[in-house]
Amino acid sequence: MNTAKISLKHINKLAIPALISGISEPILSLTDAAIIGNIDINATESLAAVGIVTTFLSMLIWVLGQTRSAISAIVSQYLGADQLSKVKNLPAQAMFIITSLSVLIIAITYPLAGQIFKLYNASDLILTYSIDYYHIRVFGFPFTLFTIAVFGTFRGLQNTYHPMLIAITGAVANIVLDVVLVYGVEGLFPAMHIKGAAYASVLAQVIMAILSVYYILKKTDIPLLVKFPFNKEINRFILMIVNLFIRTIALNVALYFGTSYATKYGTTYIAAYTIAINLWFLGAFLIDGYASAGNILSGKLFGAKAYKTLIDLSNQLIKYGIVVGVVMGLIGVLFYYPIGSIFTDDKAVLKEFYEVFWIILAMQPLCALAFIFDGVFKGLGKMEYLRNVLLFSTLLVFIPVILVTDYLDYKLYGIFIAFTLWIVARGLPLIIKFRKTFIPLIKNT
């Protein structure tokens, strides 16, 4: 492959479509939150329920959705080594494994929804709404995981354009369906409120899965028919998934603690936290465009042994990521108060949200560095190190900090201070490890 310095134009060609496609899942949740937060009946309780369920579903999606990173890493490395034909049957096998697991998870969690959301300190009307929302929304889970696996295949092939088209269609469909199903259509059918939001999300996920099948068959020569025996890389794929599974469990322990403590502080706090954390997720997925470019290009460069170009790529990604993070923070400052009013008109909720929103905005450049190097290490297939970093940052940084801030009664301040230090503990070790690994390889070649 061409190992010349990778230009900003080339990075943006991958990053911008990946950025757009990456926000599909948080857009689904944000749309639900914005529309539910403005209904006429029990809006605050409904918003809190959406926040709790979204946190749990995000955990499931992030745990099993790591298929995308594993597929992308293997496919991109074989592409870089000009040996793609050796792994053409791997994506279909991976999709089969992951969607089968999703069906099993539905069977286990569906009857246990009440017990699950009690662990998030949900009770009374919030608990009822959480169960109602989950019992519908969970059926979109297999379709989401299938779509994510297809996105991983496209990324491995250095293609982020078609996933972008799929994501845009899904997001638009979800917005339209949310308005129609939540508020109802006079003379046709009544408003479905929180259940309508859940149905809208599921239908949008089904649409995205159908488009994924269409584009992977039409635009690539990767088959979707599962054939056995398993590809020789399936063991490596599974090992990556296991390491990413442990890593993502550690990540979601932090999210669980955040949601659980916010719920403990009261309905107003969990509603404010729901708005804040979903905006944080949106920021993370926006930055994920450059993280995806790092994932896609680092795998290909690593497969081609183009170490100098790999270092150059990392330096550029650091610069671009910080710029994106700063720009997002400034946009948030500019629209600080209008953003909150999109989601609710409850003055008590807005007061708590505005008091911590500035922390989320200040975190954005730090998040950019952490997420970009997450992507780079996933492209390199270094999932074991990613696992260890998340275990360290969650168990030895986030949990001790949130326990102390809870004792000091900092409430939402404490939660987001813990998230900020957690991000620092995630990003810094990755940057140090990357440079220590690859700078000597340049000198020795």
Secondary structure, 3 states (H helix, E strand, C coil): CCCCCCCHHHHHHHHHHHHHHHCHHHHHHHHHHHHHCCCCCCHHHHHHHHHHHHHHHHHHHHHHCCHHHHHHHHHHHHHHCCCHHHHCCHHHHHHHHHHHHHHHHHHHHCCCHHHHHHCCCCCHHHHHHHHHHHHHHHHHHHHHHHHHHHHHHHHHCCCCHHHHHHHHHHHHHHHHHHHHHHHCECCCECCCHHHHHHHHHHHHHHHHHHHHHHHHHHHCCCCCCCCCCCCCCHHHHHHHHHHHHHHHHHHHHHHHHHHHHHHHCCHHHHHHHHHHHHHHHHHHHHHHHHHHHHHHHHHHHHHCCCHHHHHHHHHHHHHHHHHHHHHHHHHHHHCHHHHHHHHCCCHHHHHHHHHHHHHHHHHHHHHHHHHHHHHHHHHHCCHHHHHHHHHHHHHHHHHHHHHHHHHCCCCHHHHHHHHHHHHHHHHHHHHHHHHHHHHHHHHCC
